[in-house]
Structures are given as structure tokens and as C-alpha cells.
């Protein structure tokens, strides 16, 4: 009974880890943790120019009159700290450090005399130009990043728009008329007559025939139905010329429901009445 009570009152040991669902009450004795395993590197600067610009703005100094001595000292301290952490990261910064040391050395040397009215060359001029250009590009990038971006500030919404509310019939071109006419003419050649005679055909008369036919058959008539192969080739030619003349005078018009579909003929909307022209 005493052993059972001791077992119940013993606090449960919390596992230090679980591997594949199995609890581990203590770490392995041969576990090796590298010294840099818990090191955290925060890359706060995007390059040497970014670091220099940060130091200048933090010190609240004029970028056109940079104090090179304290700036170079602070920059070298930062580079030395990076060298102890990551030599690869400090490679670009070492080039800038050499440039700062060179500028500082040139400023300590006496400047050569220049002609009257000319300004002496400032060793910091090239560095100032690069810093100002970098600052302009950085501010432009920040303004672009502040603009609304898709999938960040807003999302695209797709909706179904009915496109068949307004049906726009394709226009009948000259090539369409030519192809339809050639098909009719090929069919007319199959009906040949051996009777030879002279026939006088009138375009105006065929214009009246066309208008009366449109009036009798209704609004739309197929282009092929406007021709009677029994007319023969001369009659078909005059009939086609009469149709073109009516279209030129805007008394009839050609249309089709969609591309490569049959062509229809109807009285032009707003034109003269078919009965008047046929008379």
C-alpha cells in the first residue's frame, strides 16, 4: 500500500523532446551543438552606401559637408564587427572602407593652388554624388512600395459579363460579294442554251425587278435567291449590275449574321420605298 501511494504522489516527468512521437526525458549525452547554431544575423543594411547614409542621417549632418574622421571611424568599427561574423558579407564593405580612408588622407594633405575664380576639387565630391543618387533611388523605391499592389492591398475579382447583349453583324466586304458572285456564275454556266439571238437587257428594269422581289419576300432575302439561273450568263450579269447600282444609290444593303455565313439582301433602312423605285 505504501509503495502504491508513493507511485501516485510522484510528479510526472515532462519530456524534453519528442522524436517520431516518442517522448525523451533527457538529452543524449553525445549531443553536439555548434557555437554559432543560435547566432542571429540581422542584415539591416543593403550595402555600404546604405550604411553610410544611415550614419550621416543619424548624426544629422549635411551630406554636402561630411566630417570624414568620425564617419570613417564608425564605419571601420562596423566593418570590423562584420569581419568577425562573416567575411563574405564584409567584402563589399572593405572596398568602401578603403575609399573612405583614401578620402580622409587626401583631406589631410595640403590642397594645390588653383587659378583665381576656380574652386578647389573636393575629395568628397564623388562620394557625395554616389550617396545622393543612392538616396534618390531608395526614396523612389519606397514610394513605389507604398503604392497599392495586387495580392497585397487588393485582390482581383473575376465576374462573368454577358457578351451577347448586343449582336454586331460583320460588314460585307467586296471580297465576300466577289466570292458569292463567282459561285452563282459557276452554277449558271451549267445551264447552257444553244439558241442564238440578240437580247436587249436593261439595268433599270432589273432594278425594279429586284425591289419588287424584296417587297414580296419580306425583310431579308438570301443573296443566291435573288438570281434565277434560267436568265443565263448575260441576264445574271445585268441583274448583278442592277443590284450594285441599287446598293450605290443606298436603296438596298447587304448583311450577314456572322463571318463566313450566307449573305442577305434587304431594303436599305431609311432609303426610298421599294414600290416607288420599281415603278
C-alpha positions in Angstrom: 0.0 0.0 0.0 2.8 2.4 0.8 4.6 1.7 -2.5 1.4 2.4 -4.4 0.9 5.7 -2.6 4.5 6.8 -3.4 4.0 6.0 -7.0 0.8 8.1 -7.3 2.3 11.1 -5.5 5.5 11.1 -7.6 5.3 14.1 -10.1 5.2 13.2 -13.8 8.5 14.0 -15.6 8.0 16.3 -18.6 9.7 15.1 -21.8 12.4 17.5 -23.2 11.6 16.5 -26.8 9.5 14.1 -28.9 11.1 12.2 -31.8 8.6 10.4 -34.1 6.0 10.6 -31.3 8.3 9.0 -28.7 9.0 11.2 -25.6 12.6 11.8 -24.5 13.1 12.5 -20.8 16.8 13.6 -21.2 19.1 14.9 -23.9 21.6 12.4 -25.4 25.0 12.5 -23.8 26.8 12.8 -27.1 24.6 15.6 -28.5 26.8 18.4 -30.1 25.5 21.9 -30.5 27.8 24.2 -32.7 28.7 27.5 -31.1 27.1 29.5 -33.9 23.9 27.5 -34.0 21.9 30.1 -32.1 23.6 33.1 -33.7 21.1 35.5 -35.3 22.3 37.8 -38.1 20.1 40.8 -38.8 21.1 42.3 -42.2 19.8 45.8 -41.5 21.7 47.4 -44.4 21.5 46.7 -48.1 25.1 47.7 -48.9 27.9 50.1 -47.9 26.1 53.2 -49.3 23.1 52.3 -47.2 25.2 52.1 -44.1 27.0 55.4 -44.8 23.6 57.1 -45.5 22.3 55.8 -42.2 25.3 57.1 -40.2 25.0 60.5 -41.8 21.3 60.9 -41.2 21.6 59.6 -37.6 24.3 62.2 -36.9 22.1 64.9 -38.5 25.0 66.3 -40.6 24.9 67.9 -44.0 25.5 65.4 -46.8 27.4 68.1 -48.7 29.8 68.7 -45.8 30.6 65.2 -44.4 33.0 65.0 -41.4 35.2 62.3 -42.7 37.2 61.5 -39.5 34.3 60.4 -37.2 32.4 58.8 -40.2 35.4 56.7 -41.2 36.0 55.6 -37.6 32.4 54.5 -37.1 32.3 52.8 -40.4 35.5 50.8 -39.7 34.1 49.7 -36.3 31.0 48.3 -38.1 33.1 46.5 -40.7 35.4 45.0 -38.1 32.3 43.6 -36.3 31.1 42.1 -39.5 34.6 40.6 -40.3 34.4 38.6 -37.0 31.0 37.2 -38.1 31.0 36.8 -41.9 34.0 37.5 -44.2 31.9 37.1 -47.3 29.4 39.8 -46.1 32.2 42.3 -45.4 33.8 42.0 -48.8 31.8 44.9 -50.4 32.2 47.0 -47.3 36.0 46.7 -47.3 36.1 48.4 -50.7 34.1 51.4 -49.3 36.4 51.4 -46.2 39.4 51.8 -48.5 37.7 54.6 -50.3 36.9 56.4 -47.0 40.5 56.1 -45.8 41.7 57.5 -49.1 39.4 60.5 -48.9 40.4 61.1 -45.3 44.1 61.0 -46.3 43.6 63.4 -49.2 41.8 65.9 -47.0 44.7 65.9 -44.5 47.2 66.8 -47.3 47.6 70.5 -48.4 45.5 71.3 -51.4 47.2 72.5 -54.6 46.7 76.1 -55.5 44.1 76.8 -58.2 43.6 79.8 -60.5 41.6 82.7 -59.3 37.9 82.2 -59.7 38.1 78.4 -59.7 37.0 76.1 -56.9 39.4 73.6 -55.5 38.4 70.0 -56.1 36.8 68.4 -53.0 37.9 64.8 -52.4 34.4 64.1 -51.1 32.7 65.1 -54.3 32.5 61.6 -55.8 31.3 60.1 -52.5 28.6 62.8 -52.1 27.4 62.2 -55.7 27.0 58.5 -55.1 25.3 59.0 -51.8 22.7 61.5 -53.2 22.0 59.2 -56.2 21.5 56.2 -53.9 19.2 58.2 -51.6 17.1 59.3 -54.6 16.8 55.7 -55.8 16.0 54.5 -52.2 13.2 57.1 -51.8 11.8 56.2 -55.2 11.7 52.6 -54.3 9.9 53.3 -51.0 7.3 55.4 -52.9 6.7 52.6 -55.3 6.4 50.1 -52.4 3.8 52.3 -50.8 1.6 52.2 -53.9 -1.3 49.7 -53.8 -0.2 46.3 -55.1 -2.3 43.4 -56.3 -2.5 40.4 -54.0 -1.2 42.7 -51.1 -3.6 45.6 -50.7 -6.3 44.4 -53.0 -7.3 41.2 -54.9 -8.6 40.7 -58.4 -12.2 39.7 -58.7 -13.4 37.9 -61.8 -17.0 38.2 -62.9 -19.0 36.9 -65.9 -20.1 39.6 -68.3 -22.7 38.7 -70.8 -21.2 39.4 -74.2 -24.2 38.6 -76.3 -26.4 41.5 -75.3 -25.6 43.4 -78.4 -25.0 41.5 -81.6 -22.9 43.4 -84.1 -23.2 42.0 -87.6 -20.0 41.8 -89.6 -19.7 44.1 -92.6 -19.9 42.6 -96.1 -16.7 43.3 -98.0 -16.1 43.4 -101.7 -14.2 40.1 -101.4 -17.3 38.5 -99.9 -19.5 39.8 -102.8 -17.0 38.6 -105.3 -16.9 35.1 -103.9 -20.7 34.8 -103.7 -21.0 36.1 -107.3 -18.4 33.6 -108.6 -20.3 30.8 -107.0 -23.5 31.9 -108.7 -21.7 32.4 -112.1 -20.2 28.9 -111.9 -23.7 27.5 -111.3 -25.1 29.5 -114.3 -22.5 28.0 -116.6 -24.0 24.6 -116.1 -27.3 25.8 -117.8 -26.2 26.4 -121.4 -28.5 27.3 -124.3 -27.8 26.6 -127.9 -30.3 29.2 -129.1 -28.5 32.2 -130.6 -30.3 35.5 -130.6 -29.9 39.1 -129.7 -31.4 40.3 -126.4 -31.6 43.8 -125.1 -31.3 43.9 -121.3 -32.0 47.0 -119.2 -30.2 47.6 -115.8 -33.1 49.9 -114.8 -35.6 47.2 -115.5 -33.7 44.7 -113.4 -33.5 47.3 -110.6 -37.3 47.3 -110.5 -37.4 43.5 -110.5 -35.1 43.4 -107.5 -37.1 45.9 -105.5 -40.4 44.1 -106.2 -38.8 40.8 -105.2 -37.6 42.2 -101.9 -41.1 43.7 -101.3 -42.8 40.4 -101.9 -40.4 38.1 -100.0 -40.1 40.3 -96.9 -37.2 41.8 -95.0 -34.2 39.6 -95.7 -33.6 37.5 -98.8 -30.6 35.3 -99.4 -28.2 36.7 -102.0 -28.3 33.4 -104.0 -32.2 33.5 -104.1 -32.0 36.9 -105.9 -30.7 35.2 -109.1 -32.5 32.9 -111.4 -30.0 30.6 -113.3 -32.5 30.5 -116.2 -31.6 34.1 -117.0 -28.3 32.8 -118.5 -25.0 34.5 -118.1 -26.0 37.8 -119.8 -29.1 38.1 -117.7 -27.2 37.3 -114.5 -24.5 40.0 -115.3 -27.2 42.7 -115.8 -29.1 41.5 -112.7 -25.9 41.8 -110.6 -25.1 45.2 -112.1 -28.6 46.4 -111.2 -28.1 45.1 -107.6 -24.8 47.0 -107.4 -26.5 50.2 -108.7 -29.2 49.9 -106.0 -26.6 49.5 -103.3 -24.7 52.5 -104.7 -27.9 54.6 -104.5 -28.5 53.3 -100.9 -31.8 51.6 -101.8 -30.7 48.1 -100.7 -28.0 46.8 -98.4 -26.1 43.6 -97.9 -25.7 41.9 -94.5 -24.8 38.6 -92.8 -25.3 37.2 -89.3 -21.6 36.4 -88.8 -18.4 35.9 -90.7 -18.4 33.2 -93.4 -22.2 32.9 -93.2 -24.7 33.4 -96.1 -25.1 37.0 -97.4 -28.6 38.5 -97.2 -30.1 41.4 -99.1 -32.8 43.8 -97.8 -34.2 47.2 -98.5 -31.9 49.9 -97.0 -33.2 51.3 -93.7 -34.2 54.9 -94.4 -34.0 54.6 -98.2 -36.7 55.1 -100.8 -39.7 52.9 -100.8 -39.4 49.8 -103.0 -42.6 50.4 -104.8 -41.6 53.9 -105.9 -38.3 52.7 -107.3 -39.8 49.7 -109.0 -42.4 52.0 -110.7 
